[in-house]
Amino acid sequence: MSRDRLVDGNDPRTDRAPDDFPPDRPATRLLHDDYVAPSPFGGLNVAVHHASTVSFPTVAALRARDVHNETGYTYGLHGTPTSFTLAARVAALEGGDHCVLVPSGLAAIALVDLALLTSGDNFLLPDNVYNPSRDLGTSLLAGFGIETRFYDPLDAASFEGAIDDRTKLAWLETPGSVTMEVPDIPALVAIAKRRGVLTAIDNTWAAGVLFRPFDHGVDLVMHALTKYPSGGSDVLMGSVTTRDLALHRRLRAADMRLGFGVGGDDAYLMLRGLGTMAVRLRQSGANGLALALWLAARPEIAAVLHPALPSCPGHAIWKRDFHGAAGLFSVVVDDAIDEGRVDAMIDALRLFHIGFSWGGVHSLAVPYRVGLPGGPARPVSRWPHRGTLVRFYAGIEDAQDLIADLDQAFVRLAR
Ligand SMILES: Cc1ncc(COP(=O)(O)O)c(C=O)c1O
């Protein structure tokens, strides 16, 4: 609009100045008041704090802040009452004392690697490791001059043989991602301790409940909270828990440098999920076992890789060290049945969804090509099967309905 069309500073279309607000200054009143809400509030849940800015009562308080001190607040990225409460609850779940929360399980793996490794170091991964962890090691970390070494998780000699004086960290995973082998964690930890190597474990399958890594001397426990703790297939988050304050401080320092952080809504959803996790885990575990037993009796299935069944490598270790089984397991289909028919069987499932991120209330099925590009890391040389692997996750539906669904879909394996 040209200047000469403004009359007395007013917009001729409205006959008002653009800033013609009432004289009692609503812009300030919208932001400032003297109201103090009565406390305490008796709601059962932790309040959701959304914050980037944290304000300080005085400059002196700002100058005195200690960003590493988790009893105070500095910046939303570094902790809020909501995220600190969740961190404390996860630490208690794992039987640890300190916990760092990050935006995904994979970010938790990356945090451990980046906090503890530097150029010239090497670190160990089991050869059946969660594949993105392997990929992180062999791509980004390799670019930083950090070497990834693989060991056979069922062979303590292979673990010890991979260690040298540059080995700073050994990852453990139980059971192995997708291929489900259960390693002897106490034996591997004893070797690592003797050789002065820190151990970190991916404890996601056991949900912090079914296996207690700190009781076996593990230094760091990583958990993809995305899975059972969330339970809703709608939040991504990861945690790293320790009992050692110095180790926790190294993780916290790296976390701050990397700028990982979790939002208030996600932390709240996670707290809500945790409250029902034990009940969901029981139902999912019981359903998983019912499905595994049904599958074990089917002629189309060559092997059921469920830690609670003797057909799973490391079953005796599971029996010795675990407090139960989760609902995630795999089967190997008879190698006379080609991959196309296995895909058709999965497509025919009505209750099971086809998807990767497990731990929610819905059942899932996913095919994998073990040892092939994009498949789980375990080398074909240490993989005795030739048929297609299918990973099942049992949700919390009625087990009879899940079995009936498998039964109708299995017809496709015969065609
Ligand atoms: C065993 C295991 N560890 C870690 C992760 C990574 O978790 P997120 O999906 O939160 O990155 C997953 C995810 O599938 C997993 O199954």
The ligand as an SDF file (V2000), in Angstrom:
LIG
                    3D

 16 16  0  0  0  0  0  0  0  0999 V2000
   18.1750  -55.0390   20.0260 C   0  0  0  0  0  0  0  0  0  0  0  0
   17.9870  -53.6100   19.5860 C   0  0  0  0  0  0  0  0  0  0  0  0
   18.8640  -52.6810   19.9850 N   0  0  0  0  0  0  0  0  0  0  0  0
   18.7380  -51.4040   19.6150 C   0  0  0  0  0  0  0  0  0  0  0  0
   17.7200  -50.9880   18.8000 C   0  0  0  0  0  0  0  0  0  0  0  0
   17.6430  -49.5400   18.3870 C   0  0  0  0  0  0  0  0  0  0  0  0
   16.5550  -48.8870   18.9290 O   0  0  0  0  0  0  0  0  0  0  0  0
   15.9030  -47.6200   18.2090 P   0  0  0  0  0  0  0  0  0  0  0  0
   14.9480  -48.1490   17.1900 O   0  0  0  0  0  0  0  0  0  0  0  0
   15.2400  -46.8760   19.3160 O   0  0  0  0  0  0  0  0  0  0  0  0
   17.0200  -46.8300   17.6040 O   0  0  0  0  0  0  0  0  0  0  0  0
   16.7980  -51.9260   18.3430 C   0  0  0  0  0  0  0  0  0  0  0  0
   15.7180  -51.5190   17.4180 C   0  0  0  0  0  0  0  0  0  0  0  0
   15.1530  -52.2990   16.6960 O   0  0  0  0  0  0  0  0  0  0  0  0
   16.9310  -53.2740   18.7380 C   0  0  0  0  0  0  0  0  0  0  0  0
   16.0740  -54.2280   18.3220 O   0  0  0  0  0  0  0  0  0  0  0  0
  1  2  1  0
  2  3  1  0
  2 15  2  0
  3  4  2  0
  4  5  1  0
  5  6  1  0
  5 12  2  0
  6  7  1  0
  7  8  1  0
  8  9  2  0
  8 10  1  0
  8 11  1  0
 12 13  1  0
 12 15  1  0
 13 14  2  0
 15 16  1  0
M  END
$$$$
